Amino acid sequence: MRYRSLFLCLLLIPGSFLTSKGQSSSPKGLVADHAMVVSAREEASKIGIEILKQGGNAFDAMMATEMALAVTFPFAGNLGGGGFMVYRMADGRIGSLDYREKAPLAATKDMYLDKDGNVIPNLSTQGMLASGVPGTLAGIFEAQAKFGKLKPNQVLQPVIDLARNGYVVSKKQAESLRNHRQIFIQVNGPNTFFGKEFQAGDTIKQPALANTLERIAKKGKNEFYKGETAKILVNHFQTNGGIISKKDLIQYKAVWRDPIVFPYRDLKIISMAPPSSGGITLGQILKMLEPYPLSKLGHHSSEYVQLLVEAERRAYADRNHYLGDPDFVKIPTNQLLDPSYLKSRMSNFSFEKASKSADIAHGDLSFEESMETTHYSIVDADGNAVSVTTTLNGAYGSKVFVEELGFFMNNEMDDFSAKAGVPNMFGLVGTEANSIAPGKRMLSSMTPTIVEKEGKLSMVVGTPGGSTIITSVLQTILNVYEFDMGMQEAVNAPRFHHQWLPDLVNFEPKAFGTTLVNQLKSKGYLLYEGNSTIIGKVDAIRLLSNGKLEGGADPRGDDKAVGY
């Protein structure tokens, strides 16, 4: 079925990493004394560390790392997308920044439906009408202006040099570019920049992107939203059938929001609030799991897998019904995270047999997401931490490449509910709360998260993965906390996913034993282990008891931890 190819199925992990701690080889991640950046590309992590060594802090490194990913990882790194950032200062202050894309002012609720009210295939995922108003530049400048120590032009100079001098194409990247080459040409024409054939080992130089970044470094975020860059961007859309306007760019602003904060045993979890569904859904799952002795059940035992699947089933049902842009809809956050409510949600769970998603609706309350995303985690020498997830949504977003500017645009409009009850590209089914409206931010699954233990920084965690982001972050935290894994081991461990609809439990292929699979099938679980797109790549940092930092860079991609 179509949705099967969009679920979490990651690279086969070597067998020595597939068992619980005590039986595995306990792989260690990079350990650093002072500071660390973990991201999807080594070049980006190195530039982030370079900025820290120059006297910058985590927020300066955020700007540098994000823009370096826009250069070296066009699959998801971006100027034409958006994201979320959760931070924790060394003194314990916390907060979060929403620079999610918005629907253009000319957007309409039914813009992706035909005259009969049916969703028009690909209209929300590919081409000029798929893009929301980008927020990335607003976000990184907002964060850096408030907390950074260096001048933006100093922070961006090594990124400009990287774009101008080039970076080396990896084997995995060459395959990705090759797989998407024809659609780049289809959308942008035969002479489009990424219509060329790139091989592993080639050097990609991007003079147009370097010029764009140079203007932004000199003139700030207004260059992107009001300057020459804005004029080129708007003209590209208006002359090619798009609806993003000058007014859309001028009116865009990043928004500081209170993060979602909740306890799990003796941990304090700090995660992203709506329009990200990550924090609330992660909170619901963890609070539903809290009464159960997870560590005693055993890592990846059938009982452990059951518990996570059933909590996920219920939380995703609530996610899809209640969550949306808090500036447009009232979200019952306190009720959704209320312990008594969550206890009632698990009251019909049994270890004897699977629940059926058809029988699990959203809970009754009383009150009046990319796959091709990217995440990076940073801790600086002072102890400030940022967890940042940024995205174009699908691979290379809408595939619209603005040649004069050197970057791809997002296809985030697909994260709205084009029509209630109709799944998006990730199989997520939405309702009226996430319907399209002018200026509205689309619901996301991005889950940048920071974990405290005993009042001190413990973990910085996040991942790409569309609807699987939340469950990947969940399992990484549990791997460390409940099963005493190191950060790299926790990231390497195989993962599974369930999201209410479709009613399938998705496993990494060949990563779980036949005994477990058969036990779950005997209880009525529908399992899928087929090969599909690789979407979960956790990049995380753990504070060790000796004060050093251990990085977890996901081996499923080209991800790299760099520290000093």
C-alpha positions as CSV (number, residue, x, y, z in Angstrom):
1,M,0.0,0.0,0.0
2,R,1.1,3.6,-0.7
3,Y,1.7,4.6,2.9
4,R,3.9,1.6,3.7
5,S,6.8,3.2,1.8
6,L,6.6,6.2,4.0
7,F,7.1,4.6,7.4
8,L,10.1,4.1,9.6
9,C,12.3,1.4,8.2
10,L,16.0,2.1,8.7
11,L,19.3,0.6,7.7
12,L,20.0,-2.8,9.0
13,I,22.1,-2.4,12.2
14,P,24.9,-4.8,12.8
15,G,23.8,-7.7,14.9
16,S,26.1,-6.9,17.8
17,F,24.1,-3.7,18.5
18,L,20.6,-5.3,18.4
19,T,20.4,-6.8,21.9
20,S,19.9,-5.1,25.2
21,K,22.7,-3.7,27.3
22,G,24.8,-6.4,28.9
23,Q,24.7,-8.4,25.8
24,S,25.8,-5.8,23.3
25,S,29.2,-4.3,22.7
26,S,28.1,-1.0,24.2
27,P,29.5,1.3,21.5
28,K,30.7,4.6,22.7
29,G,30.1,7.9,21.0
30,L,32.5,10.8,20.8
31,V,33.3,12.2,24.2
32,A,34.3,15.8,24.5
33,D,35.4,17.8,27.5
34,H,33.8,21.2,26.8
35,A,31.3,21.5,23.9
36,M,29.7,19.5,21.2
37,V,27.7,19.8,18.0
38,V,25.9,16.8,16.5
39,S,24.3,17.2,13.1
40,A,23.5,15.5,9.8
41,R,26.8,16.6,8.1
42,E,30.4,16.7,9.5
43,E,31.0,20.1,7.7
44,A,28.0,21.6,9.6
45,S,29.1,20.2,13.0
46,K,32.7,21.4,12.4
47,I,31.5,24.9,11.6
48,G,29.3,25.0,14.7
49,I,32.3,24.0,16.8
50,E,34.5,26.6,15.0
51,I,32.1,29.3,16.0
52,L,32.2,28.1,19.6
53,K,35.9,28.2,19.6
54,Q,35.8,31.8,18.3
55,G,33.9,32.8,21.4
56,G,30.4,32.2,20.3
57,N,27.8,30.4,22.3
58,A,25.2,27.8,21.5
59,F,22.9,30.3,19.7
60,D,25.7,31.5,17.5
61,A,26.5,27.9,16.7
62,M,22.8,27.3,16.0
63,M,22.9,30.0,13.2
64,A,26.1,28.6,11.8
65,T,25.1,25.0,11.9
66,E,21.7,25.6,10.4
67,M,23.0,27.5,7.5
68,A,25.9,25.0,6.9
69,L,23.2,22.3,6.7
70,A,21.4,24.5,4.1
71,V,24.6,24.3,2.0
72,T,25.7,20.7,2.5
73,F,22.4,18.9,3.1
74,P,19.8,20.4,0.7
75,F,17.7,17.2,1.3
76,A,16.4,19.0,4.4
77,G,18.8,21.8,5.5
78,N,17.3,25.0,4.3
79,L,16.6,28.7,3.8
80,G,13.2,27.9,2.3
81,G,11.8,26.0,5.2
82,G,11.2,26.4,9.0
83,G,11.7,24.7,12.3
84,F,11.6,24.7,16.1
85,M,14.2,25.3,18.8
86,V,14.1,24.4,22.5
87,Y,16.8,25.8,24.7
88,R,18.1,25.5,28.2
89,M,20.5,28.1,29.6
90,A,23.4,27.1,31.9
91,D,21.5,28.7,34.8
92,G,18.4,26.6,34.2
93,R,16.2,29.0,32.2
94,I,14.3,27.4,29.5
95,G,12.3,28.4,26.4
96,S,11.4,27.6,22.8
97,L,11.2,29.3,19.5
98,D,8.6,28.6,16.8
99,Y,9.8,29.5,13.3
100,R,7.4,27.1,11.6
101,E,6.2,28.1,8.1
102,K,2.8,29.7,7.6
103,A,0.1,29.3,5.0
104,P,0.2,32.2,2.4
105,L,-2.4,34.8,2.8
106,A,-3.9,33.7,-0.5
107,A,-4.3,30.1,0.8
108,T,-7.8,28.7,1.1
109,K,-9.2,25.8,3.1
110,D,-10.2,23.8,0.0
111,M,-7.2,24.8,-2.3
112,Y,-6.2,21.2,-2.8
113,L,-9.6,19.8,-3.6
114,D,-11.2,19.3,-7.1
115,K,-14.8,20.4,-8.0
116,D,-16.1,17.2,-6.4
117,G,-14.3,17.8,-3.1
118,N,-11.6,15.2,-3.6
119,V,-7.9,15.8,-2.9
120,I,-5.9,16.5,-6.1
121,P,-2.9,14.2,-6.0
122,N,0.6,15.9,-5.5
123,L,-0.8,19.4,-5.5
124,S,0.2,19.9,-1.8
125,T,3.5,18.1,-2.1
126,Q,5.1,19.2,-5.3
127,G,5.4,22.5,-7.2
128,M,4.5,26.1,-6.6
129,L,1.4,25.6,-4.5
130,A,3.0,23.3,-2.0
131,S,5.1,25.9,-0.1
132,G,4.4,27.7,3.0
133,V,6.0,31.0,3.9
134,P,9.5,30.1,5.1
135,G,10.6,30.9,8.7
136,T,14.2,29.6,8.9
137,L,15.9,33.0,8.5
138,A,13.6,34.7,11.0
139,G,14.2,31.9,13.5
140,I,18.0,31.8,13.5
141,F,18.3,35.6,13.5
142,E,15.7,35.9,16.3
143,A,17.5,33.4,18.5
144,Q,21.0,34.8,17.8
145,A,19.9,38.4,18.4
146,K,18.5,37.5,21.8
147,F,21.2,35.3,23.1
148,G,24.2,35.2,20.8
149,K,27.5,36.9,21.4
150,L,29.0,37.4,17.9
151,K,28.0,39.5,14.9
152,P,25.9,37.6,12.3
153,N,28.5,38.3,9.6
154,Q,31.2,36.7,11.7
155,V,29.0,33.7,12.3
156,L,28.0,33.3,8.6
157,Q,31.4,33.9,7.0
158,P,32.6,30.2,7.2
159,V,29.2,29.1,5.8
160,I,29.6,31.5,2.8
161,D,33.1,30.2,2.3
162,L,31.7,26.6,2.3
163,A,29.1,27.4,-0.3
164,R,31.6,29.2,-2.5
165,N,34.5,26.7,-2.2
166,G,32.3,23.6,-2.1
167,Y,31.8,20.4,-0.2
168,V,32.3,16.8,-1.1
169,V,29.3,14.6,-2.1
170,S,29.0,11.5,0.1
171,K,27.9,8.1,-1.2
172,K,24.5,8.3,0.4
173,Q,24.0,11.9,-0.8
174,A,25.0,10.9,-4.4
175,E,22.4,8.2,-4.3
176,S,19.7,10.6,-3.0
177,L,20.5,13.3,-5.7
178,R,20.5,10.6,-8.4
179,N,17.1,9.3,-7.2
180,H,15.6,12.8,-7.3
181,R,17.3,14.2,-10.4
182,Q,14.4,13.6,-12.9
183,I,11.9,15.2,-10.6
184,F,14.2,18.2,-10.1
185,I,14.2,18.6,-13.9
186,Q,10.5,18.0,-14.2
187,V,9.7,20.8,-11.8
188,N,12.4,23.3,-12.6
189,G,13.5,22.5,-16.2
190,P,16.5,20.8,-17.8
191,N,19.1,23.4,-16.8
192,T,18.3,23.4,-13.1
193,F,21.4,23.3,-10.8
194,F,20.6,19.9,-9.3
195,G,19.7,18.5,-12.6
196,K,23.4,17.7,-13.1
197,E,24.6,14.3,-12.4
198,F,26.7,14.2,-9.2
199,Q,28.9,11.3,-8.1
200,A,30.3,10.4,-4.7
201,G,33.5,12.4,-4.3
202,D,32.4,15.3,-6.5
203,T,32.7,18.8,-5.1
204,I,29.5,20.9,-5.2
205,K,30.1,24.7,-5.3
206,Q,27.1,26.9,-5.0
207,P,27.9,30.5,-6.0
208,A,24.2,31.6,-6.1
209,L,23.7,30.4,-2.5
210,A,26.9,32.0,-1.4
211,N,25.8,35.3,-2.9
212,T,22.4,35.0,-1.1
213,L,24.1,34.2,2.2
214,E,26.5,37.1,1.7
215,R,23.7,39.6,1.3
216,I,22.0,38.2,4.4
217,A,25.2,38.4,6.4
218,K,25.5,42.1,5.6
219,K,21.9,43.1,5.9
220,G,20.3,40.6,8.3
221,K,17.0,38.9,8.1
222,N,15.3,41.9,6.4
223,E,17.3,40.9,3.3
224,F,15.4,37.7,3.1
225,Y,12.0,39.2,4.0
226,K,12.1,42.7,2.5
227,G,15.3,43.0,0.4
228,E,16.6,41.8,-2.9
229,T,16.3,38.2,-1.9
230,A,12.6,38.7,-1.1
231,K,12.0,40.3,-4.5
232,I,13.6,37.4,-6.3
233,L,11.7,34.9,-4.3
234,V,8.3,36.5,-4.7
235,N,8.9,37.1,-8.4
236,H,9.8,33.4,-8.9
237,F,6.5,32.3,-7.3
238,Q,4.3,34.9,-8.8
239,T,5.5,34.3,-12.4
240,N,5.3,30.5,-12.1
241,G,1.8,30.1,-10.6
242,G,2.6,30.3,-6.9
243,I,0.8,32.4,-4.3
244,I,3.6,33.5,-1.9
245,S,3.5,37.3,-1.9
246,K,5.6,40.3,-0.8
247,K,3.1,40.8,2.1
248,D,3.5,37.2,3.2
249,L,7.3,37.7,3.7
250,I,7.0,41.2,5.3
251,Q,4.4,39.9,7.9
252,Y,6.3,36.7,8.8
253,K,7.6,36.6,12.4
254,A,9.1,33.8,14.6
255,V,7.3,33.4,17.9
256,W,8.7,32.7,21.3
257,R,6.5,30.1,23.1
258,D,6.5,28.4,26.4
259,P,7.8,24.8,26.0
260,I,5.9,21.7,27.1
261,V,7.4,20.7,30.5
262,F,6.5,17.6,32.4
263,P,8.1,15.0,34.8
264,Y,8.8,11.4,33.9
265,R,9.9,9.6,37.0
266,D,12.8,11.7,38.3
267,L,13.4,13.4,34.9
268,K,12.2,16.7,33.7
269,I,11.3,16.7,30.0
270,I,11.4,20.0,28.1
271,S,9.9,19.8,24.6
272,M,8.2,21.8,21.9
273,A,4.7,23.1,22.2
274,P,2.1,23.5,19.4
275,P,2.0,24.0,16.5
276,S,4.4,21.1,17.1
277,S,2.6,18.1,18.3
278,G,5.9,16.7,19.6
279,G,5.9,17.8,23.2
280,I,2.3,17.0,24.1
281,T,2.3,13.6,22.3
282,L,5.7,12.7,23.8
283,G,4.3,13.7,27.2
284,Q,1.1,11.7,26.8
285,I,3.1,8.5,25.8
286,L,5.6,8.8,28.7
287,K,2.9,9.5,31.3
288,M,0.9,6.5,30.1
289,L,4.0,4.4,30.4
290,E,5.1,5.7,33.8
291,P,3.0,3.3,36.0
292,Y,4.7,0.3,34.3
293,P,8.2,-1.2,35.3
294,L,9.7,-0.8,31.8
295,S,13.3,-1.8,32.8
296,K,12.1,-5.0,34.5
297,L,10.0,-6.0,31.4
298,G,13.3,-6.0,29.4
299,H,14.4,-4.0,26.4
300,H,12.4,-5.0,23.3
301,S,10.6,-7.7,25.1
302,S,7.1,-8.3,23.7
303,E,5.5,-6.7,26.8
304,Y,7.7,-3.6,26.4
305,V,6.9,-3.3,22.7
306,Q,3.2,-3.7,23.4
307,L,3.2,-1.0,26.1
308,L,4.8,1.5,23.8
309,V,2.6,0.6,20.8
310,E,-0.6,0.9,22.9
311,A,0.4,4.2,24.5
312,E,1.4,5.6,21.0
313,R,-1.9,4.4,19.5
314,R,-3.9,6.4,22.0
315,A,-1.6,9.5,22.0
316,Y,-1.6,9.8,18.2
317,A,-5.4,9.5,18.2
318,D,-5.6,12.5,20.4
319,R,-2.9,14.3,18.4
320,N,-4.8,14.0,15.2
321,H,-8.0,15.3,16.7
322,Y,-7.0,18.1,19.1
323,L,-3.8,19.7,17.9
324,G,-3.1,22.6,15.5
325,D,-1.8,26.2,15.5
326,P,-2.5,27.6,19.0
327,D,-3.0,31.0,17.4
328,F,-6.1,29.6,15.6
329,V,-7.5,26.8,17.8
330,K,-7.8,26.3,21.5
331,I,-5.7,23.3,22.6
332,P,-6.5,21.5,25.9
333,T,-2.9,21.0,26.9
334,N,-3.5,20.6,30.6
335,Q,-6.3,18.1,30.1
336,L,-4.3,16.1,27.5
337,L,-1.4,15.7,30.0
338,D,-3.6,15.1,33.0
339,P,-2.5,11.9,34.8
340,S,-6.1,10.8,35.5
341,Y,-7.1,11.3,31.9
342,L,-4.1,9.3,30.7
343,K,-4.8,6.5,33.2
344,S,-8.3,6.3,31.8
345,R,-6.9,6.1,28.2
346,M,-4.9,3.0,29.2
347,S,-7.7,1.4,31.2
348,N,-8.8,-0.9,28.3
349,F,-5.2,-2.0,27.5
350,S,-4.4,-5.7,28.0
351,F,-1.1,-7.6,27.6
352,E,-3.2,-10.5,26.2
353,K,-4.2,-9.0,22.9
354,A,-3.8,-5.9,20.7
355,S,-6.1,-3.0,20.8
356,K,-7.6,-2.1,17.4
357,S,-7.2,1.4,16.2
358,A,-10.8,1.2,14.8
359,D,-11.9,0.9,18.4
360,I,-9.7,3.7,19.8
361,A,-11.0,7.2,19.0
362,H,-9.7,10.4,20.5
363,G,-10.4,10.7,24.2
364,D,-13.3,12.8,25.4
365,L,-12.3,16.1,27.1
366,S,-14.2,18.9,28.5
367,F,-12.9,22.3,27.3
368,E,-14.4,25.3,25.5
369,E,4.4,15.8,10.1
370,S,9.2,14.8,7.5
371,M,10.0,12.7,6.9
372,E,12.9,14.5,5.3
373,T,13.7,16.8,8.2
374,T,17.0,17.3,10.0
375,H,18.0,17.8,13.6
376,Y,21.0,19.1,15.4
377,S,22.0,19.3,19.1
378,I,24.4,21.7,20.6
379,V,26.0,22.2,24.1
380,D,28.5,25.0,24.5
381,A,31.3,25.3,27.0
382,D,29.2,27.3,29.4
383,G,26.5,24.6,29.6
384,N,23.9,26.3,27.4
385,A,22.0,23.8,25.3
386,V,19.9,24.0,22.2
387,S,17.8,21.3,20.5
388,V,16.8,22.3,17.0
389,T,14.7,20.5,14.3
390,T,14.4,22.1,10.9
391,T,12.7,20.9,7.7
392,L,11.5,21.3,4.1
393,N,9.0,18.5,4.9
394,G,9.5,16.1,2.0
395,A,12.9,15.3,0.4
396,Y,14.1,18.6,-1.1
397,G,10.7,20.0,-0.2
398,S,8.4,20.9,-3.1
399,K,11.4,20.3,-5.4
400,V,11.0,24.0,-6.5
401,F,14.6,25.3,-6.7
402,V,15.0,29.1,-6.9
403,E,18.1,29.2,-9.3
404,E,19.0,32.8,-8.6
405,L,19.0,32.2,-4.8
406,G,20.4,28.7,-4.7
407,F,17.9,26.9,-2.5
408,F,14.9,24.6,-2.4
409,M,11.5,25.6,-1.1
410,N,9.4,23.6,1.4
411,N,6.2,21.6,0.8
412,E,4.9,22.1,4.3
413,M,1.3,22.8,3.1
414,D,0.9,19.0,3.0
415,D,1.2,19.1,6.8
416,F,-2.3,20.7,6.9
417,S,-5.4,18.6,6.7
418,A,-6.2,19.1,3.0
419,K,-9.5,17.4,3.8
420,A,-10.6,16.0,7.2
421,G,-10.1,12.2,7.4
422,V,-7.7,12.0,4.4
423,P,-4.1,11.1,5.3
424,N,-1.2,13.2,4.3
425,M,2.1,11.9,2.9
426,F,3.0,10.4,6.3
427,G,-0.3,8.6,6.7
428,L,-1.4,11.1,9.4
429,V,-5.1,11.8,9.4
430,G,-6.1,15.3,10.6
431,T,-9.3,17.1,11.5
432,E,-10.6,20.7,11.5
433,A,-8.1,21.8,14.1
434,N,-5.4,21.5,11.4
435,S,-7.3,22.8,8.4
436,I,-5.8,25.4,6.1
437,A,-6.3,29.0,6.8
438,P,-4.4,32.1,5.7
439,G,-1.4,32.9,8.0
440,K,-1.9,29.7,9.9
441,R,1.0,27.4,10.9
442,M,0.6,23.8,10.0
443,L,0.8,21.1,12.6
444,S,4.2,19.3,12.9
445,S,5.7,16.2,14.6
446,M,9.1,17.8,15.2
447,T,10.2,17.1,18.7
448,P,13.3,18.9,19.8
449,T,13.8,17.9,23.4
450,I,16.0,18.6,26.4
451,V,16.1,16.4,29.5
452,E,17.1,17.3,33.0
453,K,17.9,15.0,35.8
454,E,18.2,16.2,39.4
455,G,18.0,19.8,38.2
456,K,21.0,19.4,35.8
457,L,21.2,19.0,32.0
458,S,21.1,15.3,31.1
459,M,20.2,14.9,27.4
460,V,19.7,17.0,24.2
461,V,17.7,14.9,21.7
462,G,15.9,15.1,18.4
463,T,15.5,13.5,15.0
464,P,14.0,13.9,11.6
465,G,11.3,11.3,10.6
466,G,7.9,12.8,9.9
467,S,5.3,11.1,12.1
468,T,8.0,8.8,13.5
469,I,10.0,11.7,15.1
470,I,8.0,11.4,18.4
471,T,8.5,7.7,18.8
472,S,12.2,7.9,17.9
473,V,12.8,10.6,20.5
474,L,10.8,8.5,23.0
475,Q,12.8,5.3,22.5
476,T,16.1,7.1,22.6
477,I,15.3,8.7,26.0
478,L,14.0,5.4,27.3
479,N,17.1,3.5,26.0
480,V,19.3,5.8,28.1
481,Y,17.2,6.2,31.2
482,E,15.4,2.8,31.6
483,F,18.1,0.6,30.1
484,D,21.3,2.5,31.0
485,M,22.6,2.7,27.4
486,G,25.3,5.2,26.4
487,M,24.2,7.9,24.0
488,Q,25.6,6.3,20.9
489,E,24.2,2.9,21.8
490,A,20.8,4.4,22.4
491,V,20.9,6.0,19.0
492,N,22.1,2.9,17.3
493,A,19.4,0.6,18.8
494,P,16.7,-0.5,16.3
495,R,13.4,1.3,16.5
496,F,9.7,0.6,15.9
497,H,6.7,2.9,15.4
498,H,2.9,3.1,15.6
499,Q,0.7,6.1,15.0
500,W,-3.0,4.9,15.4
501,L,-3.8,5.0,11.7
502,P,-2.9,3.0,9.7
503,D,-3.1,0.2,12.2
504,L,0.4,-1.2,11.6
505,V,3.4,-1.6,13.9
506,N,6.5,-0.7,11.8
507,F,9.8,-2.3,12.5
508,E,13.2,-1.8,11.1
509,P,13.7,-4.7,8.7
510,K,15.5,-7.8,10.1
511,A,16.4,-5.9,13.3
512,F,14.1,-7.8,15.6
513,G,14.0,-11.5,16.3
514,T,11.4,-13.9,14.9
515,T,10.3,-14.8,18.5
516,L,9.3,-11.3,19.3
517,V,7.6,-10.9,15.9
518,N,5.6,-14.1,16.3
519,Q,4.6,-13.2,19.9
520,L,3.2,-9.9,18.8
521,K,1.4,-11.5,15.8
522,S,-0.2,-14.1,18.0
523,K,-1.7,-11.3,20.0
524,G,-3.3,-9.7,17.0
525,Y,-0.7,-7.0,16.1
526,L,-0.3,-6.1,12.4
527,L,3.4,-5.8,11.7
528,Y,5.3,-4.3,8.7
529,E,9.0,-5.0,8.2
530,G,9.4,-4.2,4.5
531,N,12.1,-2.0,3.1
532,S,11.2,1.7,2.7
533,T,12.5,5.2,3.0
534,I,15.0,5.8,5.8
535,I,13.6,8.6,7.9
536,G,14.8,8.4,11.6
537,K,18.2,9.8,12.3
538,V,18.7,10.8,16.0
539,D,21.4,13.3,16.8
540,A,21.8,13.6,20.5
541,I,24.2,14.6,23.4
542,R,24.3,13.2,26.9
543,L,26.0,14.8,29.9
544,L,28.1,12.2,31.6
545,S,28.6,12.0,35.4
546,N,32.2,13.3,35.1
547,G,30.9,16.5,33.3
548,K,32.0,15.4,29.9
549,L,29.7,15.2,26.9
550,E,28.9,12.0,24.9
551,G,27.5,12.4,21.4
552,G,25.2,10.1,19.6
553,A,25.4,10.6,15.8
554,D,23.0,8.3,13.9
555,P,24.9,5.8,11.7
556,R,21.9,5.6,9.4
557,G,23.0,8.8,7.7
558,D,26.2,10.8,7.3
559,D,25.7,12.3,10.7
560,K,28.7,13.4,12.8
561,A,29.4,14.5,16.3
562,V,32.2,17.1,16.7
563,G,33.5,18.4,20.0
564,Y,36.4,19.8,21.9
